[in-house]
């Protein structure tokens, strides 16, 4: 017969497991596997193999609005944990902070552009830089065995993304990497949103004007 102590211990353990698992389930609901049609449609980025996901932008934006502002290296202590899809159905959790890389004057000009940094939970050495802007969701994940990119299926598509590795990108192109970030100043009289490249994982801050794409294609 189970004693009162044993019953309470098992109840406490069950409550702990539920408490730990709920945030993960909630965060995974931001992403859902794309339809077969979307998977069959060629993305803007030339890549040999990719996974496709639908993104609940409204819910993710609401969640990100509560993420604390801090330096990238402080992500390891953040209580905000976000799950990101990786290739082949894998998932990696990251503690994240809102960590701008734009100069203050550019950040004031484009308040819709928010850049985040993250430190791995499941793989502590993993890092991520990502943004969610009017141009879509972009991310670069490092330290998970291979460099992983998440990009809009097509430019400006905020609800559909592709997930792919650097190796799969180079398997479909002969280009060579010349740099991680390109500088493009806005054209006179044109208020295009610059896309901020999360090219520098947690630790290195970049302050410049007019940062452009995050995808592997932008780095070649």
NUTORDO-801625 format. One record per atom (N, C-alpha, C, CB): atom name; x, y, z. Coordinates in Angstrom, 2 decimals. Glycine has a CB too. Example, Ala and Ser with C-alpha at 12.3 -4.5 7.8 and 13.67 -1.06 7.14 Angstrom:
<sites>
atome,u,v,w
N,13.19,-5.69,7.80
CA,12.30,-4.50,7.80
C,13.20,-3.30,7.80
CB,11.31,-4.47,9.05
N,12.85,-2.25,7.08
CA,13.67,-1.06,7.14
C,12.90,0.03,7.87
CB,14.08,-0.60,5.72
</sites>
This chain:
<sites>
atome,u,v,w
N,0.85,-1.20,0.00
CA,0.00,0.00,0.00
C,0.88,1.25,0.00
CB,-0.96,0.01,1.24
N,0.55,2.22,-0.87
CA,1.38,3.41,-1.01
C,1.17,4.33,0.19
CB,1.06,4.14,-2.32
N,2.27,4.75,0.80
CA,2.18,5.66,1.93
C,1.84,7.07,1.44
CB,3.51,5.68,2.72
N,1.43,7.90,2.41
CA,1.10,9.29,2.06
C,2.32,10.01,1.48
CB,0.58,10.05,3.29
N,3.49,9.72,2.05
CA,4.73,10.35,1.58
C,5.03,9.95,0.14
CB,5.91,9.97,2.49
N,4.88,8.64,-0.15
CA,5.13,8.17,-1.51
C,4.15,8.79,-2.49
CB,5.05,6.64,-1.57
N,2.89,8.89,-2.08
CA,1.88,9.48,-2.95
C,2.20,10.94,-3.26
CB,0.48,9.37,-2.31
N,2.57,11.68,-2.20
CA,2.90,13.09,-2.39
C,4.15,13.25,-3.26
CB,3.11,13.78,-1.05
N,5.12,12.36,-3.07
CA,6.35,12.43,-3.87
C,6.05,12.20,-5.34
CB,7.38,11.40,-3.37
N,5.23,11.17,-5.62
CA,4.87,10.89,-7.01
C,4.06,12.03,-7.61
CB,4.08,9.57,-7.10
N,3.18,12.62,-6.80
CA,2.37,13.74,-7.29
C,3.25,14.93,-7.62
CB,1.32,14.12,-6.26
N,4.21,15.20,-6.74
CA,5.12,16.33,-6.97
C,5.95,16.11,-8.22
CB,6.03,16.53,-5.76
N,6.42,14.86,-8.41
CA,7.22,14.55,-9.59
C,6.40,14.73,-10.86
CB,7.78,13.11,-9.51
N,5.14,14.27,-10.83
CA,4.26,14.42,-11.99
C,4.03,15.89,-12.30
CB,2.93,13.70,-11.76
N,3.82,16.68,-11.26
CA,3.60,18.11,-11.46
C,4.83,18.77,-12.08
CB,3.25,18.80,-10.14
N,6.02,18.33,-11.64
CA,7.26,18.87,-12.18
C,7.41,18.53,-13.65
CB,8.47,18.32,-11.40
N,7.12,17.28,-14.01
CA,7.23,16.85,-15.41
C,6.28,17.65,-16.28
CB,6.94,15.35,-15.55
N,5.05,17.84,-15.81
CA,4.06,18.61,-16.57
C,4.52,20.05,-16.72
CB,2.69,18.55,-15.89
N,5.04,20.63,-15.63
CA,5.49,22.02,-15.67
C,6.62,22.22,-16.66
CB,5.92,22.48,-14.29
N,7.52,21.23,-16.71
CA,8.66,21.33,-17.63
C,8.22,21.15,-19.07
CB,9.72,20.30,-17.27
N,7.27,20.24,-19.30
CA,6.88,19.91,-20.67
C,5.95,20.94,-21.29
CB,6.23,18.57,-20.70
N,5.17,21.64,-20.50
CA,4.21,22.59,-21.06
C,4.85,23.70,-21.88
CB,3.40,23.18,-19.97
N,5.90,24.37,-21.38
CA,6.50,25.42,-22.19
C,6.98,24.90,-23.53
CB,7.65,26.06,-21.46
N,7.55,23.70,-23.56
CA,8.05,23.12,-24.80
C,6.91,22.93,-25.78
CB,8.76,21.78,-24.53
N,5.77,22.39,-25.31
CA,4.64,22.16,-26.18
C,4.10,23.48,-26.73
CB,3.53,21.41,-25.44
N,4.03,24.49,-25.86
CA,3.51,25.78,-26.29
C,4.40,26.39,-27.37
CB,3.40,26.73,-25.10
N,5.71,26.28,-27.20
CA,6.62,26.89,-28.16
C,6.62,26.13,-29.48
CB,8.03,26.95,-27.60
N,6.48,24.81,-29.42
CA,6.45,24.03,-30.64
C,5.23,24.38,-31.48
CB,6.46,22.54,-30.33
N,4.18,24.89,-30.83
CA,2.96,25.20,-31.57
C,3.14,26.42,-32.47
CB,1.81,25.44,-30.61
N,4.25,27.16,-32.33
CA,4.53,28.25,-33.27
C,4.79,27.69,-34.66
CB,5.73,29.08,-32.79
N,5.30,26.46,-34.71
CA,5.71,25.85,-35.97
C,4.88,24.60,-36.26
CB,7.21,25.50,-35.94
N,4.52,24.41,-37.50
CA,3.84,23.18,-37.91
C,4.35,22.78,-39.29
CB,2.29,23.36,-37.91
N,4.51,21.48,-39.54
CA,5.00,21.03,-40.85
C,4.13,21.57,-41.98
CB,5.04,19.49,-40.91
N,4.78,22.04,-43.02
CA,4.05,22.60,-44.16
C,3.35,21.51,-44.94
CB,5.00,23.38,-45.08
N,2.39,21.91,-45.74
CA,1.66,20.96,-46.58
C,2.58,20.39,-47.65
CB,0.44,21.63,-47.22
N,2.16,19.28,-48.22
CA,2.94,18.66,-49.28
C,3.14,19.61,-50.46
CB,2.27,17.37,-49.75
N,2.14,20.44,-50.72
CA,2.23,21.40,-51.82
C,3.34,22.40,-51.57
CB,0.89,22.13,-52.01
N,3.40,22.92,-50.33
CA,4.44,23.89,-49.99
C,5.82,23.25,-50.06
CB,4.20,24.47,-48.59
N,5.90,21.99,-49.65
CA,7.18,21.30,-49.68
C,7.67,21.09,-51.11
CB,7.08,19.96,-48.96
N,6.72,20.95,-52.03
CA,7.07,20.69,-53.42
C,7.42,21.96,-54.18
CB,5.94,19.97,-54.12
N,7.08,23.13,-53.61
CA,7.35,24.40,-54.28
C,8.78,24.84,-54.00
CB,6.36,25.49,-53.81
N,9.52,25.17,-55.04
CA,10.92,25.56,-54.87
C,11.01,26.89,-54.13
CB,11.62,25.67,-56.24
N,11.84,26.99,-53.09
CA,11.99,28.24,-52.36
C,12.89,29.21,-53.11
CB,12.57,27.97,-50.96
N,12.95,30.44,-52.62
CA,13.78,31.45,-53.27
C,15.26,31.12,-53.13
CB,13.50,32.83,-52.69
N,15.64,30.53,-51.99
CA,17.03,30.13,-51.76
C,17.29,28.83,-52.49
CB,17.33,29.99,-50.24
N,18.34,28.80,-53.30
CA,18.70,27.58,-54.02
C,19.38,26.61,-53.06
CB,19.62,27.90,-55.23
N,18.70,25.54,-52.71
CA,19.23,24.57,-51.76
C,18.76,23.18,-52.17
CB,18.76,24.91,-50.30
N,19.65,22.19,-52.02
CA,19.35,20.85,-52.52
C,18.27,20.14,-51.71
CB,20.59,20.01,-52.52
N,18.26,20.32,-50.39
CA,17.29,19.66,-49.52
C,16.88,20.62,-48.41
CB,17.86,18.35,-48.92
N,15.59,20.66,-48.10
CA,15.12,21.54,-47.03
C,13.87,20.96,-46.39
CB,14.84,22.96,-47.57
N,13.58,21.41,-45.17
CA,12.32,21.13,-44.50
C,11.48,22.40,-44.56
CB,12.54,20.65,-43.01
N,10.17,22.26,-44.66
CA,9.28,23.42,-44.76
C,8.32,23.44,-43.58
CB,8.50,23.39,-46.09
N,8.12,24.63,-43.01
CA,7.22,24.80,-41.87
C,6.32,26.01,-42.08
CB,8.02,24.94,-40.56
N,5.13,25.93,-41.49
CA,4.25,27.09,-41.38
C,4.52,27.73,-40.02
CB,2.73,26.68,-41.54
N,4.50,29.05,-39.98
CA,4.79,29.78,-38.76
C,3.58,30.60,-38.34
CB,6.02,30.69,-38.95
N,3.19,30.47,-37.06
CA,2.11,31.28,-36.50
C,2.73,32.61,-36.06
CB,1.40,30.54,-35.28
N,2.77,33.55,-36.98
CA,3.48,34.80,-36.77
C,2.88,35.61,-35.62
CB,3.46,35.64,-38.04
N,1.57,35.70,-35.56
CA,0.92,36.51,-34.53
C,1.27,36.01,-33.13
CB,-0.60,36.50,-34.72
N,1.23,34.71,-32.93
CA,1.54,34.16,-31.61
C,3.02,34.32,-31.28
CB,1.14,32.68,-31.55
N,3.87,34.14,-32.27
CA,5.30,34.30,-32.01
C,5.63,35.75,-31.69
CB,6.12,33.83,-33.22
N,5.05,36.69,-32.41
CA,5.29,38.11,-32.13
C,4.86,38.46,-30.71
CB,4.55,38.99,-33.14
N,3.70,37.95,-30.30
CA,3.20,38.23,-28.95
C,4.15,37.66,-27.90
CB,1.79,37.65,-28.76
N,4.68,36.46,-28.16
CA,5.61,35.84,-27.21
C,6.92,36.60,-27.17
CB,5.86,34.37,-27.60
N,7.44,36.99,-28.33
CA,8.72,37.70,-28.38
C,8.64,39.07,-27.72
CB,9.17,37.85,-29.82
N,7.45,39.67,-27.69
CA,7.29,40.98,-27.06
C,7.60,40.93,-25.58
CB,5.88,41.49,-27.28
N,7.53,39.74,-24.98
CA,7.79,39.59,-23.55
C,9.22,39.14,-23.25
CB,6.82,38.60,-22.95
N,10.01,38.92,-24.29
CA,11.39,38.46,-24.09
C,12.23,39.61,-23.53
CB,12.00,37.92,-25.42
N,13.04,39.37,-22.51
CA,13.83,40.45,-21.90
C,14.91,41.00,-22.84
CB,14.48,39.95,-20.63
N,15.22,42.28,-22.67
CA,16.30,42.91,-23.41
C,17.60,42.72,-22.63
CB,16.01,44.43,-23.66
N,18.63,42.26,-23.30
CA,19.91,42.02,-22.62
C,21.00,41.80,-23.66
CB,19.81,40.81,-21.67
N,22.24,41.83,-23.20
CA,23.37,41.52,-24.07
C,23.31,40.05,-24.44
CB,24.72,41.86,-23.38
N,23.88,39.72,-25.60
CA,23.79,38.35,-26.11
C,24.32,37.32,-25.13
CB,24.54,38.24,-27.41
N,25.43,37.64,-24.44
CA,26.03,36.65,-23.54
C,25.15,36.35,-22.33
CB,27.39,37.13,-23.08
N,24.16,37.19,-22.08
CA,23.26,36.98,-20.95
C,22.12,36.02,-21.28
CB,22.68,38.30,-20.49
N,22.05,35.57,-22.53
CA,20.97,34.66,-22.92
C,20.98,33.39,-22.10
CB,21.09,34.32,-24.40
N,22.16,32.94,-21.67
CA,22.26,31.67,-20.95
C,21.47,31.66,-19.65
CB,23.71,31.37,-20.65
N,21.12,32.84,-19.12
CA,20.36,32.90,-17.87
C,18.91,33.34,-18.10
CB,21.03,33.85,-16.90
N,18.51,33.53,-19.34
CA,17.15,33.98,-19.63
C,16.13,32.89,-19.31
CB,17.03,34.40,-21.11
N,14.98,33.31,-18.82
CA,13.90,32.36,-18.55
C,13.01,32.16,-19.77
CB,13.06,32.85,-17.37
N,13.23,32.94,-20.82
CA,12.45,32.79,-22.05
C,13.09,31.71,-22.91
CB,12.37,34.15,-22.84
N,12.39,30.61,-23.11
CA,12.93,29.46,-23.86
C,12.10,29.25,-25.12
CB,12.93,28.18,-22.98
N,12.78,29.26,-26.25
CA,12.13,29.09,-27.55
C,12.63,27.83,-28.23
CB,12.37,30.32,-28.44
N,11.71,27.03,-28.75
CA,12.07,25.84,-29.51
C,12.11,26.18,-30.99
CB,11.07,24.67,-29.23
N,13.19,25.78,-31.66
CA,13.33,26.02,-33.09
C,13.44,24.70,-33.83
CB,14.56,26.90,-33.38
N,12.81,24.60,-35.00
CA,12.93,23.37,-35.79
C,14.28,23.30,-36.48
CB,11.79,23.29,-36.83
N,14.86,22.11,-36.49
CA,16.11,21.85,-37.21
C,15.82,20.83,-38.30
CB,17.23,21.34,-36.23
N,16.78,20.58,-39.19
CA,16.54,19.60,-40.26
C,16.19,18.21,-39.73
CB,17.76,19.51,-41.15
N,15.49,17.46,-40.55
CA,15.13,16.07,-40.24
C,14.23,15.94,-39.01
CB,16.37,15.25,-40.04
N,13.41,16.95,-38.75
CA,12.46,16.87,-37.66
C,13.02,17.10,-36.28
CB,11.82,15.56,-37.69
N,14.28,17.47,-36.19
CA,14.89,17.73,-34.88
C,14.39,19.07,-34.33
CB,16.43,17.73,-34.98
N,14.49,19.20,-33.01
CA,14.09,20.42,-32.33
C,15.18,20.79,-31.35
CB,12.71,20.25,-31.61
N,15.49,22.07,-31.26
CA,16.49,22.55,-30.30
C,15.88,23.72,-29.53
CB,17.81,22.99,-31.03
N,16.04,23.68,-28.21
CA,15.54,24.76,-27.38
C,16.65,25.75,-27.06
CB,14.93,24.21,-26.08
N,16.28,27.03,-27.01
CA,17.24,28.10,-26.72
C,16.67,29.06,-25.69
CB,17.62,28.85,-28.01
N,17.52,29.48,-24.77
CA,17.19,30.60,-23.89
C,17.50,31.86,-24.69
CB,18.00,30.55,-22.52
N,16.55,32.77,-24.80
CA,16.72,33.90,-25.70
C,16.55,35.24,-25.01
CB,15.75,33.78,-26.84
N,17.21,36.25,-25.59
CA,17.07,37.64,-25.16
C,16.92,38.51,-26.40
CB,18.30,38.10,-24.30
N,16.29,39.65,-26.23
CA,16.21,40.65,-27.29
C,17.53,41.40,-27.25
CB,14.97,41.63,-27.11
N,18.36,41.22,-28.28
CA,19.73,41.74,-28.26
C,20.04,42.46,-29.57
CB,20.74,40.60,-28.01
N,19.72,43.75,-29.66
CA,19.88,44.49,-30.92
C,21.32,44.53,-31.40
CB,19.37,45.90,-30.75
N,21.49,44.54,-32.74
CA,22.82,44.71,-33.32
C,22.88,45.97,-34.17
CB,23.20,43.48,-34.17
N,21.76,46.69,-34.26
CA,21.74,47.91,-35.06
C,22.16,49.11,-34.22
CB,20.35,48.14,-35.65
N,22.69,50.12,-34.91
CA,22.98,51.39,-34.25
C,21.67,52.00,-33.75
CB,23.72,52.37,-35.23
N,21.72,52.74,-32.65
CA,20.48,53.30,-32.07
C,19.63,54.09,-33.05
CB,20.82,54.18,-30.91
N,20.28,54.88,-33.93
CA,19.50,55.69,-34.86
C,18.76,54.82,-35.88
CB,20.40,56.67,-35.59
N,19.36,53.69,-36.26
CA,18.69,52.79,-37.20
C,17.58,52.03,-36.49
CB,19.69,51.82,-37.83
N,17.82,51.64,-35.24
CA,16.80,50.94,-34.47
C,15.57,51.82,-34.27
CB,17.37,50.49,-33.10
N,15.80,53.12,-34.06
CA,14.69,54.05,-33.88
C,13.91,54.23,-35.18
CB,15.20,55.40,-33.37
N,14.61,54.13,-36.29
CA,13.98,54.31,-37.59
C,13.14,53.10,-37.98
CB,15.03,54.57,-38.66
N,13.59,51.92,-37.56
CA,12.90,50.68,-37.92
C,12.53,49.89,-36.66
CB,13.77,49.82,-38.85
N,11.55,50.37,-35.89
CA,11.20,49.70,-34.63
C,10.62,48.30,-34.82
CB,10.21,50.54,-33.87
N,10.14,47.99,-36.03
CA,9.58,46.67,-36.27
C,10.65,45.59,-36.38
CB,8.75,46.68,-37.54
N,11.90,46.01,-36.50
CA,12.98,45.04,-36.62
C,13.53,44.74,-35.24
CB,14.10,45.56,-37.57
N,13.34,43.53,-34.78
CA,13.83,43.10,-33.48
C,14.76,41.91,-33.68
CB,12.65,42.73,-32.52
N,15.94,41.98,-33.11
CA,16.94,40.93,-33.28
C,17.18,40.25,-31.94
CB,18.27,41.50,-33.85
N,17.26,38.92,-31.96
CA,17.37,38.14,-30.73
C,18.60,37.24,-30.77
CB,16.11,37.30,-30.52
N,19.11,36.93,-29.59
CA,20.23,36.00,-29.45
C,19.80,34.89,-28.51
CB,21.51,36.72,-28.93
N,20.35,33.69,-28.72
CA,19.98,32.57,-27.87
C,21.12,31.63,-27.58
CB,18.86,31.81,-28.49
N,21.03,30.96,-26.42
CA,22.00,29.96,-26.00
C,21.27,28.64,-25.83
CB,22.73,30.38,-24.68
N,21.88,27.55,-26.33
CA,21.22,26.26,-26.33
C,20.89,25.71,-24.95
CB,22.06,25.30,-27.04
N,19.74,25.07,-24.85
CA,19.34,24.36,-23.63
C,19.68,22.88,-23.77
CB,17.81,24.54,-23.35
N,19.25,22.27,-24.86
CA,19.53,20.86,-25.10
C,20.99,20.63,-25.48
CB,18.62,20.31,-26.21
N,21.57,21.59,-26.20
CA,22.99,21.57,-26.56
C,23.59,22.88,-26.08
CB,23.20,21.38,-28.12
N,24.19,22.90,-24.88
CA,24.63,24.16,-24.27
C,25.59,25.00,-25.12
CB,25.28,23.86,-22.99
N,26.36,24.36,-26.01
CA,27.30,25.13,-26.83
C,26.63,25.75,-28.05
CB,28.46,24.24,-27.27
N,25.38,25.40,-28.30
CA,24.67,25.92,-29.47
C,24.29,27.38,-29.25
CB,23.42,25.08,-29.77
N,24.32,28.16,-30.33
CA,23.91,29.56,-30.28
C,23.00,29.85,-31.47
CB,25.13,30.50,-30.28
N,22.21,30.90,-31.34
CA,21.34,31.31,-32.44
C,21.24,32.82,-32.46
CB,19.93,30.67,-32.30
N,21.15,33.38,-33.65
CA,20.75,34.76,-33.86
C,19.55,34.70,-34.79
CB,21.94,35.65,-34.46
N,18.50,35.43,-34.46
CA,17.33,35.43,-35.33
C,16.60,36.76,-35.27
CB,16.38,34.29,-34.95
N,15.80,37.01,-36.30
CA,14.97,38.20,-36.32
C,13.60,37.86,-36.89
CB,15.63,39.33,-37.13
N,12.65,38.68,-36.55
CA,11.31,38.60,-37.14
C,10.96,40.01,-37.56
CB,10.24,37.99,-36.14
N,10.95,40.27,-38.85
CA,10.76,41.61,-39.40
C,9.63,41.58,-40.43
CB,12.06,42.13,-40.03
N,9.30,42.73,-41.01
CA,8.31,42.73,-42.09
C,8.73,41.87,-43.28
CB,8.06,44.14,-42.56
N,9.99,41.52,-43.35
CA,10.49,40.68,-44.44
C,10.41,39.19,-44.12
CB,11.91,41.05,-44.77
N,10.07,38.84,-42.88
CA,9.96,37.44,-42.52
C,10.86,37.04,-41.37
CB,10.27,36.59,-43.70
N,10.88,35.73,-41.08
CA,11.69,35.17,-39.99
C,13.00,34.64,-40.57
CB,10.92,34.04,-39.23
N,14.11,35.03,-39.93
CA,15.43,34.58,-40.35
C,16.21,34.12,-39.12
CB,16.20,35.70,-41.11
N,16.95,33.05,-39.25
CA,17.76,32.57,-38.13
C,19.00,31.85,-38.64
CB,16.94,31.64,-37.23
N,20.04,31.90,-37.83
CA,21.23,31.10,-38.08
C,21.60,30.40,-36.77
CB,22.42,31.97,-38.62
N,21.64,29.08,-36.80
CA,21.95,28.27,-35.63
C,23.33,27.66,-35.80
CB,20.87,27.16,-35.41
N,24.16,27.77,-34.77
CA,25.50,27.19,-34.81
C,25.71,26.32,-33.58
CB,26.58,28.30,-34.89
N,26.62,25.37,-33.69
CA,26.96,24.53,-32.55
C,26.09,23.31,-32.38
CB,26.90,25.33,-31.33
N,25.32,22.94,-33.41
CA,24.46,21.75,-33.34
C,24.98,20.67,-34.29
CB,22.99,22.12,-33.68
N,26.27,20.72,-34.57
CA,26.88,19.73,-35.45
C,27.02,20.24,-36.87
CB,26.07,18.48,-35.45
N,26.22,21.21,-37.24
CA,26.26,21.83,-38.56
C,25.54,23.17,-38.46
CB,25.60,20.91,-39.65
N,25.90,24.08,-39.33
CA,25.24,25.39,-39.33
C,23.89,25.26,-40.02
CB,26.12,26.45,-40.04
N,22.85,25.75,-39.34
CA,21.48,25.64,-39.84
C,20.90,27.03,-40.07
CB,20.59,24.83,-38.84
N,20.19,27.19,-41.18
CA,19.53,28.44,-41.49
C,18.02,28.23,-41.54
CB,20.04,29.00,-42.84
N,17.29,29.25,-41.11
CA,15.83,29.30,-41.27
C,15.53,30.60,-42.00
CB,15.07,29.21,-39.88
N,14.83,30.49,-43.12
CA,14.54,31.66,-43.95
C,13.11,31.62,-44.46
CB,15.52,31.74,-45.13
N,12.57,32.78,-44.87
CA,11.26,32.77,-45.52
C,11.30,31.91,-46.78
CB,10.81,34.21,-45.87
N,10.19,31.24,-47.07
CA,10.13,30.43,-48.28
C,10.37,31.30,-49.51
CB,8.77,29.71,-48.40
N,9.77,32.48,-49.49
CA,10.02,33.49,-50.51
C,10.17,34.83,-49.79
CB,8.87,33.54,-51.58
N,10.91,35.78,-50.36
CA,11.12,37.07,-49.70
C,9.81,37.74,-49.30
CB,11.92,37.99,-50.61
N,9.73,38.16,-48.05
CA,8.54,38.84,-47.56
C,7.45,37.91,-47.06
CB,7.99,39.68,-48.62
N,7.63,36.61,-47.18
CA,6.65,35.63,-46.69
C,6.90,35.40,-45.21
CB,6.73,34.29,-47.49
N,5.99,35.84,-44.38
CA,6.18,35.74,-42.94
C,5.58,34.47,-42.35
CB,5.58,36.94,-42.27
N,4.81,33.74,-43.12
CA,4.08,32.59,-42.57
C,4.63,31.25,-43.02
CB,2.65,32.69,-42.95
N,5.61,31.25,-43.91
CA,6.17,29.99,-44.40
C,7.70,30.09,-44.41
CB,5.63,29.65,-45.82
N,8.36,29.11,-43.81
CA,9.82,29.14,-43.74
C,10.40,27.82,-44.22
CB,10.28,29.44,-42.31
N,11.68,27.87,-44.57
CA,12.42,26.65,-44.89
C,13.57,26.52,-43.91
CB,12.93,26.67,-46.36
N,13.94,25.28,-43.62
CA,15.04,24.97,-42.70
C,16.04,24.13,-43.48
CB,14.53,24.22,-41.41
N,17.30,24.54,-43.47
CA,18.30,23.83,-44.26
C,19.69,24.04,-43.66
CB,18.28,24.29,-45.72
N,20.62,23.22,-44.06
CA,21.99,23.32,-43.55
C,22.89,24.02,-44.55
CB,22.54,21.93,-43.21
N,24.01,24.51,-44.06
CA,24.99,25.12,-44.94
C,25.47,24.12,-45.99
CB,26.19,25.65,-44.12
N,25.64,22.86,-45.57
CA,26.12,21.83,-46.51
C,25.13,21.63,-47.65
CB,26.34,20.51,-45.77
N,23.82,21.63,-47.34
CA,22.82,21.44,-48.38
C,22.76,22.65,-49.31
CB,21.45,21.19,-47.76
N,23.08,23.82,-48.78
CA,23.13,25.00,-49.63
C,24.28,24.88,-50.63
CB,23.28,26.28,-48.79
N,25.46,24.52,-50.13
CA,26.62,24.42,-51.01
C,26.54,23.21,-51.94
CB,27.89,24.35,-50.20
N,25.68,22.27,-51.61
CA,25.50,21.12,-52.50
C,24.79,21.52,-53.79
CB,24.72,20.01,-51.79
N,24.20,22.72,-53.79
CA,23.45,23.16,-54.96
C,24.03,24.41,-55.61
CB,22.02,23.42,-54.58
N,25.20,24.83,-55.18
CA,25.82,26.02,-55.76
C,27.32,25.92,-55.68
CB,25.33,27.28,-55.05
N,28.01,26.60,-56.58
CA,29.48,26.59,-56.58
C,30.05,27.86,-55.98
CB,30.01,26.42,-58.00
N,29.17,28.68,-55.42
CA,29.63,29.94,-54.85
C,30.48,29.69,-53.60
CB,28.45,30.84,-54.51
N,31.33,30.64,-53.29
CA,32.16,30.56,-52.10
C,31.78,31.70,-51.16
CB,33.66,30.61,-52.45
N,31.85,31.40,-49.87
CA,31.54,32.43,-48.89
C,32.62,33.49,-48.89
CB,31.39,31.82,-47.48
N,32.19,34.75,-48.98
CA,33.12,35.86,-48.92
C,32.88,36.71,-47.68
CB,33.00,36.71,-50.17
N,31.78,36.50,-47.01
CA,31.48,37.28,-45.81
C,30.11,36.94,-45.30
CB,31.59,38.78,-46.08
N,29.84,37.31,-44.06
CA,28.57,36.96,-43.44
C,27.55,38.07,-43.51
CB,28.79,36.58,-42.01
N,27.97,39.26,-43.88
CA,27.03,40.36,-43.81
C,27.34,41.37,-44.90
CB,27.08,41.03,-42.44
N,26.33,41.82,-45.61
CA,26.51,42.81,-46.67
C,25.90,44.13,-46.23
CB,25.89,42.33,-48.00
N,26.57,45.21,-46.59
CA,26.09,46.54,-46.22
C,25.37,47.16,-47.40
CB,27.26,47.44,-45.76
N,24.14,47.58,-47.19
CA,23.38,48.22,-48.25
C,22.64,49.40,-47.68
CB,22.40,47.23,-48.92
N,22.99,50.59,-48.12
CA,22.34,51.79,-47.63
C,21.00,51.97,-48.31
CB,23.23,53.01,-47.84
N,19.98,52.44,-47.59
CA,18.67,52.66,-48.20
C,18.76,53.67,-49.33
CB,17.66,53.13,-47.15
N,17.99,53.45,-50.39
CA,17.98,54.38,-51.50
C,17.23,55.64,-51.10
CB,17.34,53.74,-52.74
N,17.65,56.75,-51.68
CA,17.02,58.03,-51.37
C,15.54,57.99,-51.69
CB,17.71,59.17,-52.14
N,14.72,58.41,-50.73
CA,13.28,58.46,-50.94
C,12.58,57.13,-50.85
CB,13.01,59.04,-52.25
N,13.31,56.09,-50.46
CA,12.71,54.76,-50.39
C,12.90,54.20,-48.99
CB,13.33,53.81,-51.44
N,11.80,53.84,-48.33
CA,11.86,53.39,-46.95
C,11.77,51.87,-46.86
CB,10.73,54.03,-46.14
N,12.62,51.17,-47.60
CA,12.64,49.72,-47.50
C,13.17,49.31,-46.13
CB,13.51,49.11,-48.61
N,12.58,48.25,-45.59
CA,13.08,47.72,-44.33
C,14.35,46.93,-44.61
CB,12.02,46.84,-43.63
N,15.43,47.22,-43.89
CA,16.60,46.37,-44.05
C,16.37,45.07,-43.29
CB,17.89,47.08,-43.54
N,16.90,44.00,-43.77
CA,16.83,42.73,-43.05
C,18.11,42.57,-42.25
CB,16.63,41.53,-44.02
N,17.97,42.36,-40.96
CA,19.14,42.27,-40.10
C,19.68,40.86,-40.14
CB,18.80,42.68,-38.67
N,20.96,40.73,-40.42
CA,21.57,39.42,-40.48
C,22.03,38.97,-39.11
CB,22.75,39.42,-41.44
N,21.53,37.85,-38.61
CA,22.01,37.31,-37.33
C,23.27,36.52,-37.57
CB,20.93,36.42,-36.66
N,24.25,37.15,-38.16
CA,25.45,36.43,-38.56
C,26.46,36.25,-37.44
CB,26.11,37.14,-39.70
N,26.25,36.97,-36.34
CA,27.21,36.87,-35.25
C,26.52,36.29,-34.03
CB,27.82,38.25,-34.92
N,26.72,35.01,-33.74
CA,26.06,34.39,-32.59
C,26.48,35.04,-31.29
CB,26.36,32.92,-32.55
N,25.80,34.62,-30.22
CA,25.90,35.26,-28.92
C,27.31,35.68,-28.59
CB,25.39,34.34,-27.86
N,27.47,36.97,-28.27
CA,28.75,37.46,-27.81
C,29.27,38.62,-28.59
CB,29.72,36.38,-27.85
N,29.11,38.68,-29.90
CA,29.69,39.74,-30.70
C,28.59,40.65,-31.22
CB,30.50,39.17,-31.87
N,28.64,41.91,-30.81
CA,27.64,42.88,-31.23
C,28.14,43.62,-32.45
CB,27.32,43.85,-30.09
N,27.22,43.89,-33.37
CA,27.56,44.61,-34.58
C,26.69,45.85,-34.66
CB,27.38,43.72,-35.83
N,27.30,47.00,-34.88
CA,26.54,48.23,-35.03
C,26.91,48.83,-36.38
CB,26.82,49.22,-33.87
N,25.95,48.84,-37.29
CA,26.19,49.37,-38.63
C,24.87,49.85,-39.18
CB,26.83,48.31,-39.56
N,24.85,50.29,-40.41
CA,23.65,50.83,-41.02
C,23.24,49.98,-42.21
CB,23.86,52.28,-41.45
N,21.95,49.67,-42.31
CA,21.41,49.00,-43.47
C,21.88,47.57,-43.65
CB,21.74,49.75,-44.67
N,21.68,46.69,-42.68
CA,22.13,45.32,-42.79
C,21.17,44.51,-43.64
CB,22.27,44.68,-41.40
N,21.71,43.65,-44.49
CA,20.91,42.88,-45.42
C,21.08,41.39,-45.17
CB,21.28,43.21,-46.85
N,20.54,40.52,-46.05
CA,19.93,39.25,-45.74
C,20.65,38.28,-44.79
CB,19.71,38.57,-46.94
N,19.83,37.38,-44.27
CA,20.30,36.41,-43.31
C,20.59,35.07,-43.94
CB,19.29,36.24,-42.23
N,20.03,34.77,-45.09
CA,20.14,33.44,-45.67
C,21.56,33.11,-46.08
CB,19.24,33.32,-46.87
N,21.81,31.81,-46.27
CA,23.13,31.39,-46.72
C,23.45,32.03,-48.06
CB,23.20,29.87,-46.84
N,22.45,32.25,-48.88
CA,22.67,32.84,-50.19
C,23.26,34.23,-50.09
CB,21.38,32.88,-50.98
N,22.94,34.94,-49.01
CA,23.44,36.30,-48.86
C,24.88,36.34,-48.41
CB,22.59,37.06,-47.88
N,25.42,35.19,-48.06
CA,26.78,35.14,-47.55
C,27.77,34.72,-48.61
CB,26.85,34.19,-46.38
N,27.33,34.62,-49.85
CA,28.23,34.17,-50.90
C,28.36,35.23,-51.98
CB,27.73,32.85,-51.51
</sites>
